[in-house]
Amino acid sequence: MVFKKWIYALVRSMRGLPLMAWHWLVAPFRFKTLFKGFVSQEIRGRYAGSIGGLAWSVLTPLANLPIYIFVFSVIFQIRLKPIETGTDSFVVYLLVGLLPWIAFSEALGSSPGIILNKANLITKVAFPFEILPVAEVVVTFILNGLGFMLLIGYLVIKGYFHWMWLYLPLVVMTQVLFTLGLVILIAGLSVFVRDIRQFIGVVLQLWMYLTPILYPVSMVPEKFMGIFKLNPMYPFIELYHQILLQHTISWGLVAYATALAVFFFLSGVAFFGRARHAFADVL
């Protein structure tokens, strides 16, 4: 009897999931004034009082670039084969994967505090919580997008431009949806499990080295390839490399990335929808 009730509750919640997901996607447009306010506040808060301002959104991702180049290009002497990677420049290959990763990791790194940092507001004012995670992801991708646009300009000057770049927005939007799903899930879960704030930093450090950013996929031993491809960020980073450098696209990777994005987005929405009613009590 208990099992039947659990199945019924699960099916009933799944029926309303598409509507919940749609509500999340249109929330920035329904509450555009509130959404713009949170986005503006977040951008101003990140660079309040700094002399460099938005320039830090470009300089910060490049801060570790000389170290990566020295370690992997000079010490480990990684040599790229253009036939496999689309370029013989380690710097170009690194930046194409590193900049999208930084946008993703920054969004995830800040996700544990999205609800916790607004505890006073949430417990006193009734407003759509959906605005908070969406605004965080949008701000992160906008700020990191400045550096990515500079990279695109550099690639155009160096002769990498190709009509296959028209598929780039598809990958970006899919990554944004995937990131948003994880951010929603972590933001909601962090209200109940406070250790996630410390845990997520360690996970992101390890995750980066398991993603083909500092090395091409061809360097991964064949016996580990099956496990390696289970990395959720693998298809996204590989698609950036394919489109921008190799001027090709694997529709299998597109389908894989899309499935991951939809799965994690719906999972995040479902969990947040079930847990949001308890936020005020826990906070």
VOVORO-334328 format. One record per atom (N, C-alpha, C, O): x, y, z; residue in three letters. Coordinates in steps of 0.02 Angstrom, whole numbers, plus 32768, in hexadecimal, padded with zeros to 4 digits. Layout:
residues N
XYZALA
...
end
This chain:
residues 283
80297FC48000MET
800080008000MET
802B803F8000MET
801E806F7FDBMET
805F803E802AVAL
808C8077802DVAL
80B180807FEBVAL
80BB80B97FD4VAL
80C480477FCCPHE
80E8804A7F8CPHE
80BB80677F56PHE
80D1808F7F2DPHE
807A80547F56LYS
804C806E7F25LYS
804280B97F2DLYS
803E80DE7EFCLYS
803E80CF7F6BLYS
803681177F78LYS
8073813D7F60LYS
806D81747F45LYS
80AF811F7F6ATRP
80ED81407F54TRP
80EF81467F08TRP
810381797EEDTRP
80DA81107EE5ILE
80D981107E9CILE
80A781447E83ILE
80B581687E53ILE
806D81487EA4TYR
803A81787E8FTYR
805281C07E98TYR
804781EB7E6DTYR
807581CC7ED1ALA
808F820F7EDEALA
80C582227EABALA
80C9825B7E95ALA
80EE81F07E98LEU
812381FD7E67LEU
8106820D7E23LEU
811B823C7E01LEU
80D381E57E0EVAL
80B481F17DCDVAL
809182347DCCVAL
809482587D9AVAL
806F82457E03ARG
804C82857E07ARG
807C82C07E02ARG
806D82F27DE2ARG
80B682B97E23SER
80E782EF7E20SER
810682F57DDBSER
8116832C7DC4SER
810E82BC7DB9MET
812A82BD7D75MET
80FA82DD7D43MET
811082FC7D13MET
80B982D67D50ARG
808882F57D23ARG
808F83417D23ARG
808683617CF0ARG
809F835C7D5DGLY
80A483A57D62GLY
80E983BF7D53GLY
80F483FC7D54GLY
811983927D44LEU
815E83A77D3ALEU
816783D27CFCLEU
818A84057D00LEU
814983C17CC2PRO
815183EE7C88PRO
813984357C95PRO
815884657C7FPRO
8102843B7CBALEU
80E8847D7CCALEU
811784A37CF8LEU
812284DF7CF0LEU
8134847F7D29MET
8165849D7D57MET
81A284B47D30MET
81BC84EB7D3CMET
81BA848A7D03ALA
81F5849B7CDBALA
81E784D97CB0ALA
821285067CABALA
81AC84DC7C92TRP
819A85167C6ATRP
819685557C95TRP
81AA858B7C80TRP
817E854D7CD2HIS
817A85867D00HIS
81BF85A37D0EHIS
81C885DF7D12HIS
81F185767D16TRP
8236858D7D22TRP
825185B27CE5TRP
827285E57CEDTRP
8243859A7CAALEU
825E85B77C6DLEU
824185FC7C5ELEU
826386277C44LEU
820186057C6FVAL
81E186457C5FVAL
81E386767C9AVAL
81CE86AF7C93VAL
81FA865F7CD4ALA
81FC868B7D0FALA
822186CD7D03ALA
820887017D19ALA
825B86CC7CE2PRO
827E870C7CD6PRO
8255873E7CACPRO
825E877A7CB2PRO
822787247C82PHE
81FE87507C59PHE
81BF87657C7EPHE
81A7879D7C75PHE
81A487397CA6ARG
816887497CCDARG
8176877D7D03ARG
814E87AA7D10ARG
81B287767D21PHE
81C687A37D57PHE
820487C97D42PHE
823687CB7D66PHE
820187E77D07LYS
823D88057CE9LYS
825A883E7D12LYS
829788467D14LYS
823088657D32THR
824A889C7D5BTHR
827188827D96THR
82A8889A7DA5THR
8255884F7DB8LEU
827788307DF0LEU
82B7880D7DD9LEU
82EB88107DFBLEU
82B287EB7DA0PHE
82EB87C77D85PHE
832587F77D74PHE
835E87EA7D85PHE
8314882D7D52LYS
8347885F7D41LYS
8367887C7D80LYS
83A3888A7D81LYS
833F88857DB3GLY
835988A07DF2GLY
838C88727E12GLY
83C088897E29GLY
837E88307E13PHE
83AD88007E30PHE
83EC87FB7E06PHE
842387F67E21PHE
83E487FC7DC3VAL
841E87F87D97VAL
844B88357DA0VAL
8488882E7DA6VAL
842D88707DA1SER
845388AE7DAASER
847588AF7DEFSER
84AF88C37DF4SER
845188997E22GLN
846E88987E65GLN
84A988687E69GLN
84DC88777E89GLN
84A3882F7E48GLU
84D987FD7E4AGLU
851788167E25GLU
854F880C7E3DGLU
850E88367DEDILE
854788507DC7ILE
856A88877DEDILE
85A788887DF2ILE
854288B67E09ARG
856088ED7E2FARG
858288D27E6EARG
85B788EB7E82ARG
856588A07E8DGLY
858188857ECBGLY
85C488637EC0GLY
85F088647EECGLY
85CE88447E86ARG
860C88207E79ARG
8648884F7E71ARG
8680883E7E84ARG
863B888A7E56TYR
867388B87E48TYR
866B88FA7E6CTYR
8689892D7E58TYR
864488FB7EA3ALA
863A89387EC9ALA
867C89507EE7ALA
869E892A7F0AALA
868E898E7ED9GLY
86CA89AB7EF6GLY
870B89997ED2GLY
874089B27EE5GLY
8708896E7EA0SER
8745895B7E7CSER
8754898C7E44SER
872789A87E25SER
879489967E38ILE
87AA89C57E04ILE
87A189A57DBFILE
878D89C67D8FILE
87B089647DBAGLY
87AD89437D79GLY
876689377D61GLY
875A89357D24GLY
8736892F7D8FGLY
86F189247D7BGLY
86E888E67D52GLY
870188B07D64GLY
86C588EC7D1ALEU
86B688B27CEFLEU
86F588947CD0LEU
86F3885B7CB8LEU
872B88B97CD0ALA
876A889F7CB3ALA
878188607CD8ALA
87A388367CBCALA
876E885C7D19TRP
878288217D40TRP
876087E17D26TRP
877A87AA7D30TRP
872787E87D05SER
870587AD7CEASER
872D878E7CB1SER
872487537CA1SER
875A87B57C93VAL
8786879C7C5FVAL
87CA87897C7CVAL
87E687557C6AVAL
87E487B27CAALEU
882787A67CC6LEU
882887697CF4LEU
885987437CF4LEU
87F3875F7D1BTHR
87F387277D4BTHR
87F986E37D29THR
882286BB7D40THR
87D286D47CF4PRO
87DB86937CD4PRO
882086887CB6PRO
8836864F7CAEPRO
884286BF7CA5LEU
888486B97C85LEU
88BD86B77CB8LEU
88F786AF7CA5LEU
88AD86BF7CF8ALA
88E186C37D2BALA
890C86857D2FALA
894986897D37ALA
88EC864A7D29ASN
8911860B7D2EASN
892B85F37CEBASN
894C85BF7CE8ASN
891C86177CB5LEU
893086017C73LEU
897C85F67C6CLEU
898F85C27C51LEU
89A786257C83PRO
89EF86197C7CPRO
8A0685DA7CA1PRO
8A3485B77C8APRO
89E785CB7CDBILE
89FA858F7D00ILE
89E785507CD9ILE
8A0F85227CD4ILE
89AA854F7CBETYR
899585157C97TYR
89C2850B7C5BTYR
89D584D37C4BTYR
89D385427C39ILE
89FD853D7BFEILE
8A4285227C11ILE
8A5D84F77BEEILE
8A5E853C7C47PHE
8AA185257C5CPHE
8AA184DC7C70PHE
8ACD84B67C5BPHE
8A7184C77C98VAL
8A6F84827CB1VAL
8A6184507C79VAL
8A85841F7C72VAL
8A2E845D7C52PHE
8A19842B7C21PHE
8A3C84317BDEPHE
8A4383FF7BBAPHE
8A52846D7BCCSER
8A7384767B8CSER
8ABF84727B90SER
8AE0845B7B61SER
8ADB84887BC9VAL
8B2484897BD0VAL
8B3C844B7BF6VAL
8B6984287BDFVAL
8B20843F7C31ILE
8B3784077C5AILE
8B1F83C47C3EILE
8B4883987C30ILE
8ADD83BC7C36PHE
8AC3837D7C1BPHE
8ACA83797BCFPHE
8AC483437BB2PHE
8AD683B27BB0GLN
8AE383B67B68GLN
8AAB83957B3FGLN
8AB8836B7B14GLN
8A6E83A97B4DILE
8A3583917B27ILE
8A3883AF7AE1ILE
8A3A83EC7AD9ILE
8A3783857AAFARG
8A38839B7A6AARG
89F683887A49ARG
89E1834E7A4BARG
89D683B87A2BLEU
899583AD7A0CLEU
899D839C79C2LEU
89C883B879A0LEU
8973836F79ABLYS
8972835D7964LYS
8935837E7944LYS
88FC836E7956LYS
894083AC7915PRO
890783CF78F5PRO
88D283A178D9PRO
889783B378D8PRO
88E7836678C2ILE
88B6833878A5ILE
8886831D78DAILE
884F830878CAILE
889B831F791AGLU
887183067951GLU
884D833F7976GLU
88158336798DGLU
886E8378797CTHR
885383AF79A5THR
883E83EC797CTHR
881A84177996THR
885483F1793EGLY
8843842B7915GLY
88748464791DGLY
886D849878FCGLY
88A6845C7948THR
88D884907953THR
89188472796FTHR
8916843D798FTHR
895084947964ASP
898E847E7983ASP
89A284AD79BCASP
89D784A679D9ASP
897584DC79CBSER
8982850C7A01SER
896184F47A42SER
892484EF7A46SER
898A84E77A74PHE
897084D07AB4PHE
894785077AD5PHE
891584F97AF6PHE
895B85457ACDVAL
8938857E7AEBVAL
88F185837AD0VAL
88C1858B7AF6VAL
88EA857E7A8EVAL
88A885827A6EVAL
887C85487A86VAL
884285527A99VAL
8898850C7A85TYR
887284D17A9ATYR
885C84D87AE3TYR
882384C77AF4TYR
888984F07B0DLEU
887A84F97B54LEU
8842852B7B5FLEU
8813851D7B85LEU
884685657B3FLEU
8815859A7B4ALEU
87CF85867B31LEU
879E85987B51LEU
87CC85617AFAVAL
878B854D7ADFVAL
876485227B11VAL
872785257B14VAL
878884F87B36GLY
876784CF7B68GLY
876484F07BADGLY
873584E47BD3GLY
879685187BBDLEU
879B85357C00LEU
876685697C0ELEU
8748856A7C44LEU
875885967BDFLEU
872985CC7BEBLEU
86E285B37BF6LEU
86C185CB7C25LEU
86C885847BCEPRO
868685687BDFPRO
868585447C22PRO
865485457C46PRO
86BD85237C33TRP
86C085017C73TRP
86BE85327CADTRP
869C85267CDFTRP
86E0856A7CA7ILE
86E1859C7CDDILE
869B85B77CE9ILE
868785C07D23ILE
867585C37CB4ALA
863085DB7CBCALA
860785A77CE2ALA
85E185B87D0FALA
860F85687CD0PHE
85EB85327CF1PHE
8600852C7D3APHE
85D685277D66PHE
8641852B7D47SER
865A85207D8BSER
864A855B7DB9SER
863C85517DF4SER
864B85987D9FGLU
863A85D27DC8GLU
85F085D07DDDGLU
85DF85E07E16GLU
85C585BC7DAEALA
857E85B77DBEALA
857285827DF3ALA
854B858D7E22ALA
859385487DEBLEU
858A85137E1CLEU
85A985267E5FLEU
858D85167E94LEU
85E385477E5DGLY
8604855B7E9BGLY
85DC858B7EC5GLY
85E1858B7F03GLY
85B485B57EA5SER
858C85E67EC9SER
854785CC7EDBSER
852385EB7F02SER
853385937EBFSER
84EF85797EC8SER
84DD85697F10SER
84A385737F22SER
850A85507F3BPRO
84F585427F80PRO
84DD857F7FA6PRO
84B785787FD6PRO
84F385BA7F93GLY
84DF85F67FB8GLY
84A5861C7F9BGLY
8491864F7FB6GLY
848986047F64ILE
8454862A7F42ILE
841786337F6FILE
83FD866B7F74ILE
840185FE7F8FILE
83C786037FBCILE
83DD86198002ILE
83BB86418022ILE
841585FD8019LEU
842C860C805DLEU
843B86568066LEU
842D8673809BLEU
845986758034ASN
846B86BC803AASN
842F86EB8036ASN
843387268048ASN
83F686D08020LYS
83B986F9801DLYS
838786E28051LYS
834B86EB8049LYS
83A086C48087ALA
837486A780BAALA
834586DC80D8ALA
830986CE80E1ALA
835F871780E7ASN
8335874C8104ASN
82FD876180D5ASN
82C5876F80EBASN
830D87628095LEU
82DA87768064LEU
82A6873F805ALEU
826A874E8056LEU
82BC87018058ILE
828F86C9804BILE
825E86BE8084ILE
822486AE8079ILE
827586C780C2THR
824A86BB80FCTHR
821A86F4810ATHR
81EC86ED8133THR
8225872E80EALYS
81FB876880FALYS
81D0878080C0LYS
819D87A180CALYS
81E687718082VAL
81C3878B8047VAL
81AF8751801AVAL
81D68723800EVAL
817187538001ALA
815A87217FD1ALA
816C87377F8BALA
8152876A7F72ALA
819787117F6APHE
81AA87217F25PHE
81C086E07F03PHE
81CE86AF7F25PHE
81C486DF7EC0PRO
81D686A17E9DPRO
8220868F7EA7PRO
824D86B17E8EPRO
822C86597ECCPHE
827186437EDAPHE
829686327E99PHE
82D486357E97PHE
827186207E65GLU
8291860A7E27GLU
82BF863F7E0AGLU
82EE86307DE5GLU
82B2867D7E1BILE
82D986B47E00ILE
832286AF7E16ILE
835086C07DF0ILE
832E86997E53LEU
8372869A7E70LEU
83A4866E7E4BLEU
83D786877E35LEU
8396862C7E42PRO
83C786037E1DPRO
83CE86187DD4PRO
840586177DB9PRO
8397862B7DB5VAL
839B863F7D6EVAL
83C6867E7D67VAL
83EF86827D3AVAL
83BC86AE7D94ALA
83E486EC7D91ALA
842E86DD7D9CALA
845886FB7D7BALA
843D86B07DC9GLU
8484869E7DD7GLU
84A586807D99GLU
84DD86937D88GLU
848386527D78VAL
849F86327D3DVAL
84A686657D04VAL
84D986657CE1VAL
8474868F7CFAVAL
847686C17CC4VAL
84B086F17CCFVAL
84D587007C9FVAL
84B987097D0CVAL
84EF87377D1BVAL
853387167D0FVAL
856087357CF1VAL
853B86D97D25THR
857B86B67D1DTHR
858C86AD7CD4THR
85C686B87CC0THR
855C86997CABPHE
856A868E7C64PHE
857486D07C3FPHE
859A86D37C0EPHE
855187057C54ILE
855C87477C34ILE
85A387607C41ILE
85C687747C13ILE
85B8875D7C80LEU
85FA87777C91LEU
8632874E7C72LEU
866287697C58LEU
862B870C7C74ASN
865E86E27C55ASN
865986E27C09ASN
868986D27BE6ASN
861E86F67BEFGLY
861786FB7BA7GLY
864187327B89GLY
865187307B4DGLY
865387647BB1LEU
867E879A7B98LEU
86C2877E7B82LEU
86DB878E7B4CLEU
86DF87547BADGLY
871F87367B9BGLY
871987067B60GLY
874587027B36GLY
86E086E27B5EPHE
86D586B47B27PHE
86CE86D87AE4PHE
86E686C07AB1PHE
86AE87127AE4MET
86A787397AA7MET
86EB87537A8FMET
86F887577A53MET
871787657ABELEU
875A87797AABLEU
8780873F7A8ALEU
87A487487A5ALEU
877587027AA5LEU
879486C77A88LEU
877986BC7A41LEU
87A086AC7A14LEU
873886C47A38ILE
871B86BC79F5ILE
873A86ED79C4ILE
874B86DA798BILE
8743872C79DAGLY
8762875E79AFGLY
87A9874A799DGLY
87BE87537964GLY
87CE872F79CETYR
8813871979C1TYR
881486E0798FTYR
883F86DE7962TYR
87E586B07995LEU
87E386787967LEU
87D3868F7920LEU
87EC867378F0LEU
87A886C2791AVAL
879886DD78D8VAL
87D686FB78B8VAL
87E386EF787DVAL
87FC872178DFILE
8839874078C5ILE
886B870B78AFILE
888E8714787DILE
886E86D378D4LYS
889E869E78C5LYS
8886866F788FLYS
88A8863F787DLYS
884B867B7874GLY
88348654783BGLY
880E8615784CGLY
880885E87822GLY
87F4860F7888TYR
87CF85D3789CTYR
878585D7788ATYR
876185A5788FTYR
876E86117873PHE
872686197867PHE
870D85E77833PHE
872E85DA7800PHE
86D085CB7840HIS
86B2859B7813HIS
8666859E781DHIS
864F85B17852HIS
8642858C77EATRP
85F8858F77EETRP
85DD85607823TRP
85A5856A783ATRP
8603852D7837MET
85ED8500786CMET
85E4852578AFMET
85C4850B78DCMET
8600856078B4TRP
85F8858778F2TRP
85AF859A78FETRP
859C85AD7935TRP
8585859478CALEU
853E85A478D2LEU
851C85757904LEU
84E78585791FLEU
853C853B7911TYR
8520850C7941TYR
8535851D7989TYR
851C84FE79B8TYR
8560854E7991LEU
857A855F79D3LEU
854285747A04LEU
8543855E7A3ELEU
8512859E79F0PRO
84DC85B17A1FPRO
84B685747A3APRO
849F85767A72PRO
84AF85407A11LEU
848D85037A28LEU
84B184E47A63LEU
849184D07A94LEU
84F384E17A5FVAL
851B84C47A95VAL
851884F07AD3VAL
851284D77B0BVAL
851C85327AC9VAL
851B85617B01VAL
84D8855B7B27VAL
84D785577B64VAL
84A1855C7B02MET
845F85597B21MET
845585177B46MET
843785157B7CMET
846F84E17B29THR
846984A07B4ATHR
8492849E7B8ATHR
847C84837BBDTHR
84CE84BC7B88GLN
84F784BF7BC4GLN
84D784EA7BFAGLN
84D984D97C35GLN
84B885217BE6VAL
8495854C7C16VAL
845D85267C39VAL
8455852B7C76VAL
843684FF7C12LEU
840084D87C2FLEU
841B84A37C5FLEU
83FF84987C95LEU
845184827C4APHE
8471844F7C75PHE
848A846E7CB6PHE
848084537CECPHE
84AC84A77CB0THR
84C684CA7CEATHR
848E84E07D18THR
849384DA7D55THR
845984FB7CFBLEU
842085137D23LEU
840184DA7D4ALEU
83EF84E37D84LEU
83FB84A07D2BGLY
83DF84667D4EGLY
840884537D8CGLY
83EC84477DC1GLY
844A84517D84LEU
847584407DBDLEU
847484777DF2LEU
847484687E2ELEU
847284B57DDCVAL
847084ED7E0BVAL
843084EC7E34VAL
843184F67E71VAL
83F884DF7E14ILE
83B884DA7E37ILE
83BA84A27E6AILE
83A584AA7EA3ILE
83D484687E55LEU
83D7842E7E82LEU
8404843C7EBELEU
83F0842D7EF7LEU
843F84587EB3ILE
846F84657EE9ILE
8456849C7F16ILE
845D84997F53ILE
843884D07EF9ALA
841E85087F21ALA
83E884F07F51ALA
83E785047F8BALA
83BC84C57F39GLY
838784AB7F65GLY
83A1847B7F98GLY
838D847D7FD2GLY
83CF844F7F84LEU
83EA841D7FB2LEU
8415843D7FE8LEU
841884248020LEU
843684757FD8SER
846384968008SER
843D84B38043SER
845B84BF8078SER
83FD84BF803CVAL
83D684D88074VAL
83D384A580ACVAL
83CF84B780E6VAL
83D484658099PHE
83CE842F80CAPHE
8411841080DCPHE
841A83F68113PHE
8441841280ADVAL
848483F580B8VAL
84B7842D80AFVAL
84CB843B8076VAL
84CC844C80E4ARG
84F7848780E0ARG
853F847680CAARG
856384A280B3ARG
8553843780D1ASP
8598842480BFASP
85A584268074ASP
85DE8421805EASP
8570842D804DILE
8578842D8004ILE
85A384687FEEILE
85C784627FBCILE
85A1849F8012ARG
85CA84D98000ARG
861484C87FFEARG
863784DE7FD1ARG
862C84A0802EGLN
8672848B802FGLN
867E84527FFEGLN
86B3844E7FDFGLN
864E84267FF9PHE
865583EA7FCFPHE
865A83FC7F85PHE
868183DD7F61PHE
8634842C7F6FILE
8630843C7F28ILE
867284567F0DILE
8682844B7ED3ILE
8699847A7F37GLY
86D984937F21GLY
870A845B7F11GLY
872E845F7EDFGLY
870B84287F3BVAL
873783EE7F2FVAL
872283C97EF1VAL
874C83B57EC9VAL
86E183BF7EE9VAL
86C7839B7EAFVAL
86D983BE7E6EVAL
86ED839E7E3DVAL
86D384007E6CLEU
86E284257E30LEU
872C84217E1DLEU
873D841F7DE2LEU
875884217E4FGLN
87A0841A7E41GLN
87AF83D87E20GLN
87D383D57DEEGLN
879483A27E3BLEU
879F83607E1FLEU
877D83597DDALEU
8798833B7DACLEU
874183767DD5TRP
871A83707D98TRP
873E838F7D5DTRP
873C83757D25TRP
875F83C77D69MET
878283E97D32MET
87B883BD7D13MET
87BF83BB7CD6MET
87DE839A7D3DTYR
881483717D23TYR
87FB83317D01TYR
882183107CDETYR
87BC83207D0DLEU
879F82E67CECLEU
877982FA7CACLEU
875882D17C8DLEU
877E833A7C9ATHR
875D83557C5ETHR
879383677C2BTHR
87C783827C3ETHR
8788835A7BEAPRO
87BC83677BB7PRO
87C683B17BA9PRO
87B583CB7B74PRO
87E383D37BDBILE
87F2841B7BD4ILE
883D84257BCDILE
8853844A7BA1ILE
886384047BF8LEU
88AC840B7BF7LEU
88CE83D87BCBLEU
890B83D97BC3LEU
88A783AC7BAETYR
88C383777B83TYR
888C83617B53TYR
885183677B63TYR
889F83497B18PRO
886C83307AE8PRO
885382EB7AFCPRO
887482C67B20PRO
881982DA7AE3VAL
87FB82997AF2VAL
882782607AD9VAL
882782297AF6VAL
884C826C7AA4SER
887582377A87SER
88AB821F7AB6SER
88C781E97AACSER
88BB82467AEAMET
88EF82317B1AMET
88D382047B51MET
88FA81E77B77MET
889281FD7B54VAL
887381D17B88VAL
887B81897B72VAL
886881787B3AVAL
8897815D7B9CPRO
889E81167B8BPRO
885A80F77B79PRO
882781077B98PRO
885A80CC7B48GLU
881C80AE7B30GLU
87F580897B66GLU
87B780897B65GLU
8819806A7B96LYS
87F680447BCALYS
87CF80707BFALYS
87A280587C1DLYS
87E080B17BFCPHE
87BC80DF7C28PHE
8789810A7C02PHE
876681327C20PHE
878581017BC0MET
875C812D7B98MET
871281287BAAMET
86EE815A7BABMET
86FA80EB7BB7GLY
86B480E27BC8GLY
86A181087C07GLY
866D81297C09GLY
86CB81037C3BILE
86BE81277C79ILE
86C781727C6FILE
86A1819B7C89ILE
86F981847C48PHE
870881CB7C3BPHE
86CC81EF7C1BPHE
86BE82287C2CPHE
86AA81CD7BEELYS
867381EC7BCALYS
863481F37BF5LYS
860382127BE0LYS
863481D57C31LEU
85FC81DD7C5FLEU
85FE82227C81LEU
85CD82377C9FLEU
863682447C7BASN
863D82887C95ASN
860982B57C74ASN
860B82BD7C37ASN
85DA82D27C9APRO
85A582FB7C7BPRO
85BE83377C54PRO
859C83507C28PRO
85FA83507C65MET
8614838A7C40MET
863B83767C02MET
864D83A17BDAMET
864983367BFATYR
866F831F7BC0TYR
864F83337B7DTYR
8672834F7B53TYR
860E83267B72PRO
85F283377B30PRO
85F283827B22PRO
85FB83977AE9PRO
85E983AB7B55PHE
85E783F47B4APHE
862B840E7B35PHE
863184327B04PHE
865F83FD7B5BILE
86A384157B4BILE
86BA83FA7B08ILE
86D9841E7AE1ILE
86AA83BB7AFBGLU
86BF839D7ABBGLU
869B83BE7A80GLU
86B883C67A4BGLU
865C83D27A89LEU
863883F47A54LEU
865584397A46LEU
8658844E7A0CLEU
866B845C7A7ATYR
868C849D7A6ETYR
86CB84937A45TYR
86D884B97A16TYR
86F284607A55HIS
872F84527A2FHIS
871F843F79E7HIS
8740845679B8HIS
86EB841679DEGLN
86D98400799BGLN
86C3843A796FGLN
86DB84427937GLN
869584637989ILE
867884987961ILE
86AA84D07953ILE
86B084E6791AILE
86CD84E77986LEU
86F98520797ELEU
873B8510795CLEU
875685397936LEU
875684D47968LEU
879984C3794FLEU
879984907917LEU
87BD849778E6LEU
876F845B791EGLN
876F842678ECGLN
873C843178B6GLN
873C840E7883GLN
870E846178C0HIS
86DC8473788FHIS
86B08437787CHIS
86A2842B7841HIS
869D841278AFTHR
867083DA78A7THR
864383D678E3THR
864C83FC7913THR
861283AA78E2ILE
85E783A2791BILE
85CE835A791EILE
85BB833D78EBILE
85D0833D7959SER
85B782F97964SER
857082FF797FSER
8565831679B7SER
853F82E97957TRP
84FA82ED796DTRP
84EC82BC79A5TRP
84BC82C579CBTRP
8515828979ABGLY
8510825C79E4GLY
852182807A25GLY
850082767A58GLY
855582AA7A22LEU
856782D27A5DLEU
853283077A6CLEU
852483167AA6LEU
851483237A37VAL
84DE83537A41VAL
84A383337A64VAL
848783507A93VAL
849182F77A4EALA
845A82D37A6EALA
846B82C27AB6ALA
844082C77AE2ALA
84A982AD7AC2TYR
84C0829D7B06TYR
84BC82DA7B33TYR
84A382D77B6BTYR
84D783127B1BALA
84D683507B42ALA
848F83687B4FALA
847F837F7B86ALA
846483637B1DTHR
841E83797B25THR
83FA834D7B58THR
83D483677B81THR
8406830C7B55ALA
83E682DE7B85ALA
83FC82EE7BCCALA
83D482ED7BFAALA
843D82FC7BD5LEU
8457830E7C17LEU
8438834F7C2FLEU
842483557C69LEU
843483807C03ALA
841883C17C15ALA
83CF83BB7C2BALA
83BB83D67C5FALA
83A783977C04VAL
8360838F7C14VAL
835783677C55VAL
832E83787C7FVAL
837F83327C5DPHE
837A83087C99PHE
8389832F7CD8PHE
8362832E7D08PHE
83C283537CD9PHE
83D583777D15PHE
83A883B37D21PHE
839C83C67D5BPHE
839083D27CECPHE
8363840A7CF5PHE
832183F37D15PHE
830984127D45PHE
830483BE7CFALEU
82C683A47D16LEU
82D083897D5DLEU
82A483907D87LEU
8309836B7D69SER
831883527DADSER
831D838B7DDFSER
830283887E16SER
834083C07DCAGLY
834783FA7DF6GLY
8304841C7E03GLY
82F5842F7E3CGLY
82DB84237DCFVAL
829984417DD6VAL
826D84177E03VAL
824A84327E2EVAL
826E83D57DFAALA
824483A97E23ALA
825883AD7E6CALA
822C83B27E97ALA
829883AA7E7BPHE
82AF83AD7EC1PHE
829F83F17EE0PHE
828583F47F18PHE
82AE84267EBCPHE
82A284697ED6PHE
825784747EE3PHE
824484927F15PHE
822E845B7EB6GLY
81E684637EBEGLY
81CC843F7EFBGLY
819E84577F1CGLY
81E984057F0BARG
81D383DF7F46ARG
81EF83FC7F86ARG
81CF83F77FBBARG
822A841B7F82ALA
824C84317FBFALA
823F84797FD1ALA
824A848C800BALA
822984A27FA3ARG
822484EA7FAEARG
81F684FC7FE9ARG
8201852F800AARG
81C384D37FF4HIS
819384E3802AHIS
81B384DC806FHIS
819884F680A0HIS
81EC84B98072ALA
820D84B080B3ALA
824684E280BDALA
826584E280F2ALA
8254850C808CPHE
828C853A8091PHE
8284856980CDPHE
82B2857280F4PHE
824A858780D2ALA
823F85B98108ALA
8248859A814DALA
826285BB817AALA
8234855C8155ASP
823A853B8197ASP
8283852C81A7ASP
8299853581E0ASP
82AA85158174VAL
82F085048180VAL
831C85418187VAL
8349854381B0VAL
830E8574815ELEU
833785B18161LEU
832A85D881A2LEU
8348860C81ACLEU
end
